[in-house]
Amino acid sequence: MSGAASTERTFWTYWLGGLLLFALMVVLNQFLVPVGIVEHQLAPDAAAVDAIQRGWADNGVLALARFSMVIDLIFIGVYSRGAYVGGIIFQGSASALLRRLGTLIVIAAILFCITDYVETICQIVEAMAFRGSDLLASMHSTVQPVKSIAFLVTVIGLLTGLVLRRMTAPAG
């Protein structure tokens, strides 16, 4: 298998694997009541985190929330690697537009990876201790919007790049 084919295979394996893990987390989040993971991510202080975690415990879904956070740790690494490799592939394109898009995707993938790990590690520490922390809540609620934007940039960027690559591919 050539280097380009291996890189392409790595991209598809990790990116699609990451999207499948993301879909699993979305499904699991539907069972978290009274609120889901996103509300926990955005909780600005220890009191808000404690209220959410008490709600999960009272509804018997605290273990599920913790499990979802662990899956998130795996998702972050898998998805980020796939998005990063996809950006690298586009950076090697003959098209200047695809090269620039590839650079944007690479930057967004790195930013997503860092911010989502910060967010999720802070959340896991709070969830495992069953105690909110003002410092950790401040950290995860601050990086959450940045992480979300970086994730959207990678998804939209990769989909756009794949379409552009298909449109500009030589016939044959």
Buried (B, 14 or more C-beta within 10 A) or exposed (E): EEEEEEBBEBBEBBBEBBBEBBEBBEEBBEEBEEBBBEBBBBBEBBEBBBBBBBBBEEBEBBEBBBBBBEBBBBBBBBBBBBBBBBBBBBBEBEBEEBBEBBBBBBBBBBBBBBBBBBBBBBBBBBBEEBEBBEEBBBBBBBBBEBBBBBBEBBBEBBEBBBEBBEEEEEEE
